[in-house]
């Protein structure tokens, strides 16, 4: 089967997963396994998946495992004055 066909198959399974999550259907583990198998067999589909599809898969995993992924917060390691000091010194800062 072509990559395009696999992309459609993944989209179909993600849509079914979303419906099952809304209905709290017992088929969620089976769909998650099928999605995992498809992604393992055709890893290029990961890059073709939309943010919404990825969010649905994550929601299914959270629902099934009863765990929730926290959003990461990126903290700047630089001091606020460092950027200003580099800009004022220009190339001489290096």
N, C-alpha and C positions, 0 to 999 in steps of 0.2 A: 504494500500500500504506500502511496506517496506521502510525503511530509504534509502536503496540503490536506489530504484525507485524515491524517493523524491529528492535525490541528483542529479539524472539524469534530473529530471524535472526542478530543479533549474538551472543546467548547460544549459539546452535548452533555458530557459527564459533569462538567462544572454546573451547567444549568440544572441538571437533575439533582445535584448535591444541594444547590440553593433551595430548590423546592422541598427537599427532604428536611433541610434545616428548619425551614419555616413550619413544616408539619411535624417536626420532631419524629421523623420516620425511622424505624429500626434498620433501614437499608443504608444508613450513613457509613458504617464501617466498610461495607462492600464497595460503595462508590469511592471512598478514600483509597482503598486498596487498588481499585481499577485505575484511578488517576495516578497513583504512585507508579504502578506498572507501566502505564503509558509514558509517563515522564522519564522513567528509567530506560525504557526501550528507545524513546525518541527525545533525548535531552534538548534538542533544538527548540522544542515546543515551549520550554521554559522562557526563552527569550521572546517568543511570539505571543505569550499570554499577556493580556491586558492587566492593568493594576486592579481593576474590578474583579477579574477572574482569580487573581492571586489572593485578593481579600476574601473571596468566597471560600477558597480552599483553606485559608488560615482560619476562617470562622468555623468551617467543618472540623478542623483539627482541634480547635479550642472546645467546640461542643462535645466532641468525642472523648477527649482526654480530661475534660473539666479543668484545664489549665489555661491561663491567658498570658499572652505575650505582651510585655510592656514595651512601649515605644522608647527607643533609646534617645537620650539627650546628649548632644555633643557639646562639651564644654571647651572653651578656648583655653589653651595652655599659656597663651601669651598675656602679658600684662597690657592693660589698655594703653599705656603710654608708649609701648614698643613700636607699634605701627606708626604713630605720629613721629617718633624719633627717627625711624628709618626714612620716612617721607621727607623730613626736614634735612637730613644729611645726604640724601640721594645716593649716588654711586659710591661716595666716600664711606658709607656705612659698612661696606664690604671690604 
